[in-house]
Amino acid sequence: MEITIDKHAANEASVKIKLGEADYQQTVDAKIKDYAKKANIKGFRPGKAPFTMVKNLYGTSVLVEEINSILSKSLNDFLKEQDFEVLGDPLPSEEDGKNIDWKKQKDFEFEYKIGFVENLELNLEQDLDAKVYEITLSDKEVNEAIENIKKQYGKMTNPEVSEENDFLYGDLKADDGSYEETLSLPLSSLDGRSVKKFLGVKKEDSISFDPSKAIKGDIAEALNISKEAAENLKGDFTFTVQNINRTEEATLDQELFDKVFGPDQVSSEEEFLEKVKTILTENYQKEIKVFNEEQIKDALISNHKLDLPETFLKEWLIKANDGKVTEEDVAKEFPAYTKQLTWSLISNKISKDNDIKAEHEDVIEKTKEMIREQLASSGMGAQLEDNMDMFLQNYLQGNEGKNYMQMMTSVQNEKVLDFVKEKVKLKEEKIGVEKFKELLEN
């Protein structure tokens, strides 16, 4: 066997593998003999058919299978010995398969295209052009959260006369008879001038208006109707009130504390406020952690420009997806793909150079944490912990084992980022929630 490589570009190469009869024939003959021992061929007792006959019947398929096995192992072993990082999978030459005469040829030559990067040098002894932020909550965010809780756990009433922020349930009809539907109209969705018509009304009162002009924002969303129906709500309509619905805010008392956090968790308004603030802070800290880590990734990617084999990668992406994506699809998603690929290369290099590993125990703990977060609002409580092993096993074994590998990659990335945070100099800044929202929008 002979394997050669031709680097015809800074990041692409061709690998040629030449096979002679001595490389495969002994194994092929041994497999055919094994077939002969088991073959059930008409006219012969099982296992008694002549070797030549069995070879004529099965020889080509055994030869193809053996050569493919040799090629796969030889190519993988060869690439592992190289000092560059192979990207994607080798692409076999389509012409090779077309020109082979499997029955007559003794010597074979195969060619593969590969893409790679080499000489990836990392510099972590530098200032990164990235900021890490810490969020400080104001009374505004806490008060808004409290108000939302009071509304969420409030009681529904049906007053005689409507007021601001009520919901009016009734019949909406077009004056020309082209549309009629019974629905709930939130007064908070109406503009300042139009809402005055709906204040102080009673059951069976009728109000004339133009929904397309009176309702702010998305009409379909406000009225919970289809977009097609919403497009017809233009012109003169009449709304006849059937009922008035109002949510009375819950009182900050022990009943509310128990509903929100469970029995005996909070016993005073001060403790309730502190608990809400703590949860808000934890939630924002999780968001800001993800945001900060993306900032660090972007800065590392920006500081380590890699010469990626774009032509090869685009071809590989199309073939790897079995024709399910087009060249246009790949072109559109390629910037995001190369960004993620670059980060993976950087992360793997940092891991290798600094012996950073994701251990099985780390994967287990991170998965447990994820399950707790996902089911936190389900009210399962102690039942969740009692059944944690079952939840854990079902998730990690799901998706044909890909869930486990994805979780391991996530743990590895976290460890790499923690290492980077300790090594590089980062600018720090405290910001409020509004500033954080602005950063997310940019």
HURARA-V769366 format. One line per field, one symbol per residue. phi: phi as a letter, one per 30 degrees, with the letter a starting at -180 (. if undefined). psi: psi as a letter, one per 40 degrees, with the letter a starting at -180 (. if undefined). Layout:
phi: ???
psi: ???
This chain:
phi: .bbbbbdcadbbacccbccceddbdddddddddddddcdccejbdeicddeddddddcedddddddddddddddddddddddcccdcibecddddeddcdcddcdccbbbbbcbcabbhdccbccadcdacccbccdcdeddddddddddddcdcdbbddbdbeidcccaccbdddidbaacaccddddcdedddddccidbeidcbcacedcdddiddeddchbddddddcdbjdbbccdcaccbcdddddbdddedddcjeicbbadddddddddddeddddddddddddddddeedddddbdcddddddddddddddchidbcddddddcdeddddddddddddddddddchcbcdeddddddddddddddcdcdidhdddddceddedddddcdhhideddddddddeddddddddeddccbdcacbddddddddddd
psi: ihhihhgeideiihhhhhhidddddddddddddddddehghheiiheeiidddddddeddddddddddddddddddddddeieihhiaiihihdddddehgdddidiihiiihiiiiifhhihegihigiihihhhiiddddddddddddddeihhigidhiiieihhhahhhhdeeeihihihhhdeeiiddddddeheiiieihhhihddddhiahddddefiiddddeeghahihhhhdihhhhhiiigadddddddeihfdheiddddddddddddddddddddddddddddddddddeghigigdddddddddddefeeiiddddddeddddddddddddddddddddefhihidddddddddddddddedeeedbdddddedddddddddeiffeddddddddddddddddddddddihihihhiiddddddddd.
